[in-house]
């Protein structure tokens, strides 16, 4: 009996287990698990924005140029002789005022010529006075004898000694000319500064024998330096030039580069347009004048403008109205900008750049009320995508916040931006 029960148990248990497994599998096939549908998760970038507002702003033409002297002269004597004296500032870098004596040549020889000329003039004048006396006598004799002399045998000019008078006058005039020449040579023994001057080079010493071919020094004027600058032809119409009387001309800011990367600023004015283009860049060339460039008037805080300096210019070019300044870092490829609309959507706008400045660009059109400029850099953007404006403390403008949201229906193109 026990054997039968054991046999029955061993036979039925596996059968029951297999049946239960088959029933469970069949039930699972009939009732698959249900999953809850979820909306797609997207990343909403956090961006920094700047307000967009139209402004009226002055504009400047940017240019670069080299400083050159406005006046330059190579000083040479007009007479020969030995140098007796020279100005103590007749050294490279020296400053000599207009009319000051630069050099004195030994005048002894020329003083002798002056004395001789005066003596010759006195002698010629005396001869002329005597001849004028003879002229008076001859005239009286002519009046007494005129009726007795045959008209065919007489020449009134000879009888009246007119040729002798003319000869005496010519001798007197020649003597006067010789004296004037001697006085002129004597005055030339002293060389004076033709204008307020900076000595660039000198090559003379006291005791040196000089002549008309000797170069004494090279001087440049200190009241004004010029900057020879190159300007794009497209910007030339915005630069104003002085009229025939020298009035007017655009003002210019002259930026001097300093060793620490900063720059000092001087004031200048546009002087004239040169008649030729730059041979390399085919740009227009203009002259900008800077007064008191070496600051001899001791203006506090003013930097000296040195010759041959390479400087940057900002030339006044008028004013533009109702334009939007866009930082260069916020301008995208092909003159496009990213705009955050009032409902916090990103839009890509094509703008018209009307003027370019060092730090920004001035644009018009395609800006709507309530638009804000996105200044952040994003790796990928979608036109119409949602953005979040960074406002909370410590929130990075380039971070991305994971928020459940649906993409706009028209967001079909992904734009990659560096």
C-alpha positions as CSV (number, residue, x, y, z in Angstrom):
1,X,0.0,0.0,0.0
2,X,2.8,2.4,0.9
3,X,4.6,1.6,-2.3
4,X,1.5,2.4,-4.3
5,X,1.1,5.8,-2.6
6,X,4.7,6.6,-3.2
7,X,4.4,5.7,-6.8
8,X,1.3,7.9,-7.2
9,X,3.0,10.9,-5.5
10,X,6.1,10.7,-7.6
11,X,4.0,10.5,-10.7
12,X,1.4,13.3,-10.0
13,X,3.7,16.0,-8.5
14,X,5.8,16.5,-11.7
15,X,2.7,16.5,-13.7
16,X,1.1,19.2,-11.5
17,X,4.2,21.3,-11.6
18,X,4.5,21.2,-15.4
19,X,0.8,22.0,-15.7
20,X,1.1,25.0,-13.4
21,X,4.1,26.3,-15.3
22,X,2.3,25.9,-18.6
23,X,-0.8,27.7,-17.2
24,X,1.4,30.6,-15.9
25,X,3.1,31.0,-19.2
26,X,-0.2,31.0,-21.0
27,X,-1.5,33.7,-18.6
28,X,1.5,35.9,-19.2
29,X,1.0,35.7,-22.9
30,X,-2.6,36.7,-22.6
31,X,-1.9,39.6,-20.2
32,X,1.3,41.5,-21.3
33,X,2.6,44.2,-18.9
34,X,1.3,47.7,-19.5
35,X,3.8,50.7,-19.6
36,X,2.9,54.3,-19.0
37,X,3.5,56.6,-21.9
38,X,5.9,59.6,-21.2
39,X,6.6,62.7,-23.1
40,X,10.1,63.1,-24.6
41,X,12.5,64.9,-22.4
42,X,14.5,67.7,-23.9
43,X,17.3,69.9,-22.5
44,X,16.4,73.6,-22.2
45,X,19.6,75.7,-22.3
46,X,20.1,78.5,-19.9
47,X,21.3,81.7,-21.7
48,X,22.4,85.2,-20.9
49,X,20.6,88.0,-22.7
50,X,21.1,91.7,-23.3
51,X,18.4,94.2,-23.9
52,X,17.9,95.5,-27.5
53,X,17.1,99.2,-27.8
54,X,17.6,101.6,-30.6
55,X,20.2,104.4,-30.0
56,X,21.6,107.5,-31.6
57,X,25.3,107.2,-31.6
58,X,28.4,108.9,-33.1
59,X,30.5,106.9,-35.5
60,X,34.2,107.1,-36.3
61,X,36.3,106.0,-39.2
62,X,39.1,103.8,-38.0
63,X,42.5,104.4,-39.6
64,X,46.2,103.8,-38.9
65,X,49.1,106.1,-39.8
66,X,52.7,107.2,-39.3
67,X,53.7,110.5,-37.6
68,X,55.7,112.8,-39.9
69,X,57.0,116.4,-39.5
70,X,54.8,119.2,-40.8
71,X,57.9,121.4,-41.5
72,X,61.4,120.1,-42.1
73,X,64.5,122.0,-43.2
74,X,68.2,121.2,-43.7
75,X,70.1,124.2,-42.5
76,X,73.0,125.4,-44.7
77,X,75.0,128.7,-44.5
78,X,74.8,131.2,-47.3
79,X,78.4,132.5,-46.7
80,X,81.6,130.7,-45.9
81,X,83.8,131.2,-42.9
82,X,84.8,129.9,-39.5
83,X,82.2,129.1,-36.8
84,X,82.6,131.3,-33.8
85,X,79.5,130.4,-31.8
86,X,76.6,128.0,-31.8
87,X,73.4,127.6,-29.8
88,X,73.7,125.4,-26.7
89,X,70.6,123.5,-27.9
90,X,72.1,122.7,-31.3
91,X,72.3,119.0,-30.4
92,X,70.1,116.1,-31.4
93,X,66.8,116.5,-29.5
94,X,67.5,120.2,-28.7
95,X,64.6,122.7,-28.8
96,X,65.3,126.1,-30.4
97,X,62.7,128.9,-30.6
98,X,61.9,130.9,-33.7
99,X,64.3,133.8,-34.2
100,X,67.0,132.5,-31.8
101,X,70.6,132.5,-33.1
102,X,71.7,129.1,-34.1
103,X,75.1,129.7,-35.5
104,X,77.6,132.6,-35.9
105,X,80.3,132.7,-38.6
106,X,83.3,135.0,-38.3
107,X,82.1,138.3,-39.7
108,X,85.5,140.1,-40.0
109,X,85.8,139.7,-43.8
110,X,82.3,140.8,-44.4
111,X,82.6,143.8,-42.1
112,X,85.6,144.9,-44.2
113,X,83.5,144.5,-47.4
114,X,80.8,146.7,-45.8
115,X,83.3,149.4,-45.0
116,X,84.7,149.3,-48.5
117,X,81.3,149.4,-50.0
118,X,80.4,152.5,-47.9
119,X,83.6,154.2,-49.0
120,X,82.9,153.4,-52.7
121,X,79.3,154.7,-52.3
122,X,80.5,157.9,-50.8
123,X,83.0,158.4,-53.6
124,X,80.4,157.7,-56.2
125,X,78.0,160.1,-54.5
126,X,80.6,162.8,-54.5
127,X,81.3,162.4,-58.2
128,X,77.6,162.6,-58.8
129,X,77.3,165.8,-56.8
130,X,80.2,167.3,-58.8
131,X,78.6,166.3,-62.0
132,X,75.3,167.8,-61.1
133,X,77.2,171.1,-60.4
134,X,78.8,170.9,-63.8
135,X,75.3,170.2,-65.2
136,X,74.1,173.5,-63.8
137,X,77.0,175.5,-65.3
138,X,76.5,173.8,-68.7
139,X,72.9,174.7,-68.7
140,X,73.6,178.4,-68.1
141,X,76.2,178.4,-70.8
142,X,73.8,176.8,-73.2
143,X,71.2,179.5,-72.5
144,X,73.8,182.2,-73.3
145,X,75.2,180.7,-76.5
146,X,72.1,179.0,-77.8
147,X,71.3,181.8,-80.3
148,X,74.9,181.9,-81.7
149,X,75.3,178.1,-82.3
150,X,74.2,176.5,-85.5
151,X,71.5,174.0,-85.0
152,X,73.2,171.5,-87.3
153,X,76.5,171.6,-85.3
154,X,75.1,171.3,-81.9
155,X,73.7,168.3,-79.8
156,X,72.0,169.7,-76.7
157,X,72.5,166.5,-74.7
158,X,76.3,166.7,-75.1
159,X,76.4,170.4,-74.4
160,X,74.3,169.8,-71.2
161,X,76.6,166.9,-70.1
162,X,73.7,164.5,-69.9
163,X,75.9,161.4,-70.7
164,X,78.3,162.4,-67.9
165,X,75.4,162.7,-65.5
166,X,74.0,159.3,-66.4
167,X,77.4,157.7,-66.0
168,X,77.8,159.2,-62.5
169,X,74.3,158.1,-61.5
170,X,75.1,154.5,-62.8
171,X,78.4,154.5,-60.8
172,X,76.5,155.6,-57.7
173,X,73.9,152.9,-58.2
174,X,76.5,150.2,-58.6
175,X,78.3,151.3,-55.4
176,X,74.9,151.2,-53.6
177,X,74.3,147.6,-54.9
178,X,77.8,146.5,-53.8
179,X,77.1,147.9,-50.3
180,X,73.7,146.2,-50.1
181,X,75.4,142.9,-51.1
182,X,78.1,143.3,-48.5
183,X,75.5,144.1,-45.8
184,X,73.5,141.1,-46.9
185,X,76.5,138.8,-46.6
186,X,77.3,140.3,-43.2
187,X,73.8,139.5,-42.0
188,X,74.1,136.0,-43.2
189,X,77.0,135.3,-40.9
190,X,74.3,134.8,-38.2
191,X,71.9,131.9,-38.8
192,X,68.6,132.0,-36.9
193,X,65.8,129.4,-36.4
194,X,63.1,129.8,-39.1
195,X,60.5,128.4,-36.7
196,X,60.2,126.7,-33.3
197,X,62.4,123.7,-34.0
198,X,63.5,120.3,-32.8
199,X,67.0,119.4,-33.8
200,X,67.0,116.0,-35.5
201,X,70.6,116.0,-36.6
202,X,73.6,118.4,-36.4
203,X,77.1,118.2,-37.9
204,X,79.0,121.4,-36.9
205,X,81.4,122.5,-34.2
206,X,82.9,125.8,-33.1
207,X,86.1,126.5,-35.1
208,X,84.9,124.5,-38.1
209,X,85.3,126.1,-41.5
210,X,81.9,126.0,-43.4
211,X,80.8,127.0,-46.8
212,X,77.6,127.1,-48.8
213,X,77.5,123.3,-49.3
214,X,77.9,122.4,-45.6
215,X,74.9,120.9,-43.9
216,X,74.7,122.4,-40.4
217,X,71.6,120.7,-39.0
218,X,68.3,119.1,-39.8
219,X,65.3,120.9,-38.0
220,X,61.6,120.0,-37.8
221,X,58.8,122.3,-36.6
222,X,57.4,121.6,-33.1
223,X,54.1,123.5,-33.4
224,X,52.5,120.8,-35.4
225,X,53.1,117.2,-36.5
226,X,51.2,115.4,-39.3
227,X,49.9,111.9,-39.4
228,X,49.9,110.3,-42.8
229,X,46.9,107.9,-42.5
230,X,45.2,105.4,-44.8
231,X,41.4,105.3,-45.0
232,X,39.2,102.9,-46.9
233,X,37.7,104.5,-50.0
234,X,34.2,103.4,-48.9
235,X,34.5,105.6,-45.7
236,X,36.0,108.6,-47.4
237,X,32.7,110.4,-48.0
238,X,32.1,110.6,-44.2
239,X,35.3,112.5,-43.6
240,X,35.1,116.3,-43.7
241,X,38.0,118.3,-45.1
242,X,38.8,122.0,-44.4
243,X,37.6,124.6,-46.8
244,X,39.8,127.0,-48.8
245,X,40.2,129.2,-45.7
246,X,41.4,126.3,-43.7
247,X,38.3,126.2,-41.6
248,X,36.5,123.0,-40.6
249,X,37.8,119.4,-40.9
250,X,36.8,116.4,-38.9
251,X,38.2,116.0,-35.5
252,X,40.2,112.9,-34.8
253,X,41.3,110.9,-31.7
254,X,44.9,109.8,-31.9
255,X,45.6,106.7,-29.8
256,X,49.2,106.1,-28.8
257,X,50.0,102.5,-27.8
258,X,51.9,102.2,-24.5
259,X,54.0,99.3,-23.3
260,X,51.5,97.9,-20.9
261,X,48.8,97.6,-23.6
262,X,47.0,100.8,-22.6
263,X,46.8,103.8,-24.9
264,X,47.0,107.6,-24.5
265,X,44.7,109.8,-26.5
266,X,45.6,113.1,-28.3
267,X,43.4,115.4,-30.2
268,X,43.9,116.1,-33.9
269,X,42.0,117.4,-37.0
270,X,41.8,116.3,-40.6
271,X,44.0,118.6,-42.7
272,X,43.8,117.5,-46.3
273,X,43.3,114.7,-48.7
274,X,46.4,113.5,-50.6
275,X,46.1,113.1,-54.3
276,X,47.3,109.5,-54.6
277,X,46.2,106.1,-53.4
278,X,48.3,103.8,-51.2
279,X,50.3,101.6,-53.6
280,X,49.9,98.5,-51.5
281,X,46.3,98.5,-50.1
282,X,44.8,100.9,-52.7
283,X,43.4,103.0,-49.9
284,X,43.0,106.8,-49.7
285,X,45.6,108.8,-47.9
286,X,44.9,111.8,-45.7
287,X,46.9,114.1,-43.4
288,X,45.8,114.7,-39.8
289,X,47.4,117.5,-37.9
290,X,48.3,117.4,-34.1
291,X,49.2,120.7,-32.4
292,X,52.0,120.9,-29.8
293,X,52.8,117.2,-30.3
294,X,55.8,117.2,-28.0
295,X,53.9,119.0,-25.2
296,X,56.2,121.9,-24.9
297,X,53.3,123.8,-23.4
298,X,53.4,121.4,-20.4
299,X,49.8,120.3,-20.5
300,X,49.3,117.9,-17.5
301,X,48.6,114.3,-18.4
302,X,49.4,114.8,-22.1
303,X,51.7,112.4,-23.8
304,X,54.3,113.4,-26.3
305,X,53.8,112.3,-29.9
306,X,57.1,111.1,-31.4
307,X,58.0,111.2,-35.0
308,X,57.6,107.9,-37.0
309,X,55.2,106.5,-34.3
310,X,52.6,104.2,-35.6
311,X,49.2,105.3,-34.3
312,X,45.5,104.4,-34.5
313,X,43.0,107.1,-35.4
314,X,39.3,107.5,-34.8
315,X,38.0,110.1,-37.2
316,X,34.6,111.7,-36.5
317,X,32.2,110.6,-39.2
318,X,28.9,112.0,-38.1
319,X,26.0,110.2,-36.2
320,X,23.7,107.3,-36.9
321,X,20.1,107.2,-35.7
322,X,17.9,104.3,-34.6
323,X,20.6,101.6,-34.7
324,X,21.2,98.6,-32.5
325,X,24.7,98.0,-31.1
326,X,25.5,94.3,-31.3
327,X,28.7,93.0,-29.5
328,X,31.0,91.3,-31.9
329,X,31.0,88.2,-29.7
330,X,27.2,87.9,-30.2
331,X,27.3,88.2,-34.0
332,X,27.0,84.8,-35.6
333,X,28.0,83.5,-39.0
334,X,26.7,85.3,-42.1
335,X,25.7,88.4,-40.1
336,X,23.0,86.6,-38.0
337,X,22.0,87.0,-34.4
338,X,20.2,84.9,-31.9
339,X,17.2,86.5,-30.4
340,X,15.1,85.5,-27.4
341,X,11.4,86.3,-28.0
342,X,9.0,87.5,-25.3
343,X,7.8,83.9,-24.9
344,X,11.4,82.6,-24.4
345,X,11.9,81.1,-27.8
346,X,15.1,81.3,-29.8
347,X,15.0,82.8,-33.2
348,X,17.7,83.3,-35.8
349,X,17.6,86.8,-37.4
350,X,19.4,88.0,-40.4
351,X,20.4,91.7,-39.8
352,X,21.9,94.5,-41.9
353,X,25.2,95.7,-40.6
354,X,25.4,99.5,-41.3
355,X,28.6,100.3,-39.4
356,X,31.5,98.3,-37.8
357,X,33.3,99.4,-34.7
358,X,36.1,97.8,-32.7
359,X,33.9,96.3,-30.0
360,X,30.5,96.1,-31.7
361,X,28.5,96.4,-34.9
362,X,25.6,98.7,-35.6
363,X,22.6,97.0,-37.2
364,X,19.1,97.8,-38.4
365,X,15.9,95.9,-39.2
366,X,14.6,92.5,-38.0
367,X,14.5,93.7,-34.4
368,X,11.0,93.5,-32.7
369,X,9.8,95.1,-29.5
370,X,10.5,92.8,-26.6
371,X,13.3,91.0,-28.3
372,X,16.5,90.3,-26.3
373,X,19.9,89.4,-27.7
374,X,21.3,86.0,-26.7
375,X,25.0,86.5,-25.9
376,X,25.8,83.0,-24.8
377,X,27.5,80.4,-27.0
378,X,25.6,77.2,-27.5
379,X,26.8,74.0,-29.1
380,X,23.5,73.2,-30.8
381,X,20.4,75.2,-31.4
382,X,17.0,74.7,-32.9
383,X,15.0,77.6,-34.4
384,X,12.1,78.1,-32.1
385,X,13.6,76.1,-29.3
386,X,12.7,77.0,-25.7
387,X,15.4,78.8,-23.7
388,X,15.7,79.8,-20.1
389,X,17.2,83.1,-19.1
390,X,19.9,83.0,-16.4
391,X,18.6,84.9,-13.4
392,X,19.2,82.8,-10.3
393,X,22.4,83.3,-8.4
394,X,25.1,80.9,-9.4
395,X,23.3,79.6,-12.4
396,X,25.6,79.3,-15.4
397,X,24.5,80.8,-18.7
398,X,25.8,77.8,-20.6
399,X,24.2,75.1,-18.4
400,X,21.2,73.0,-19.6
401,X,18.2,72.2,-17.5
402,X,16.3,68.9,-18.1
403,X,12.6,69.8,-18.3
404,X,9.7,67.8,-19.7
405,X,8.7,69.7,-22.8
406,X,7.6,69.2,-26.4
407,X,9.6,70.5,-29.4
408,X,7.9,73.0,-31.6
409,X,6.3,71.5,-34.7
410,X,8.5,73.6,-37.1
411,X,11.8,72.7,-35.4
412,X,13.0,70.4,-38.2
413,X,16.6,71.7,-38.6
414,X,19.4,71.5,-36.1
415,X,22.0,74.2,-36.4
416,X,25.5,73.5,-35.1
417,X,27.3,76.6,-33.6
418,X,30.7,76.7,-32.1
